[in-house]
Amino acid sequence: MSKGKKKDKDKVESQPQTQPAAEETAAPAAEAAPKNAEISAKTVKELRDKTGAGMMDCKKALKEVGGDIEKATEWLRQKGIAKAGTVGTRVAAEGLVGSYIHTGGRVGVLVEVNCETDFVARGDEFQGLVRDIAMQVAACPEVEYVKVEDIPQEFAEKEKAIEMGRDDLASKPENVREKIVVGRIEKRLKELSLMDQPYIKDQSITVEELVKQKISKVGENIQVRRFSRFVLGEGIEKKESNFAEEVAAQTGQK
């Protein structure tokens, strides 16, 4: 090999490898936030209170951004989900009264759902929601109120008195009994609340979260105002007859 070529080779080999170093430096910056980060219930609640989005949406958003609340808020806004929290206080005086009659005609439901404009009320998205909510009421015979806040305080106090007197709590300290009873009462009240029920077509969300999803889609406040359930024969006292006595009466026997 000639001296000139050897010198050129040495020059090439001695040049610093700058490009890989730059790539190595940039790699961490491009690395995505870990999606499997542990998300606490407190963080989910904080994001929910801030955005008005559903619990499952908040949890998903936090996982997508590695638990950062600000980034999760942006993620929800990009998806249109955080909108629900900003329109929830606007007056909803339009809407529909919808109905659902269960197969066989033994159970029927009337429900009033409100929105802000007649334009949205006539849309397929809103009308579908009204039908689904009416069907939900028919499927949940224990539900008596739209939301927990509608349940009279006297009912909660009566339930608390019943729970405090249960035998399984008699041996427990007062403060422990109180905590257990509070948990039981909260569970009981949610069983009576339509908005806290798992949605019959998607058990991963509640009816409240379903409504918030629709709010995000239509851009208007939506409120479930009231409902009535009709069960065939409910409240009618059915006369119980004794077949033997009827036969005796018809044949003149005593």
Secondary structure, 3 states (H helix, E strand, C coil): CCHHHHHHHHHHHHCCCHHHHHHHHHHHHHCCCCCCCCCCHHHHHHHHHHHCCCHHHHHHHHHHCCCCHHHHHHHHHHHCCCHHHHHCCCCCCEEEEEEEECCCCCEEEEEEEEECCHHHHCCHHHHHHHHHHHHHHHHCCCCCECCHHHCCHHHHHHHHHHHHCCHHHCCCCHHHHHHHHHHHHHHHHHHCEHHHCEECCEEEEEHHHHHHHHHHHHCCCCEEEEEEEEECCCCCCCCCCCHHHHHHHHCCCC
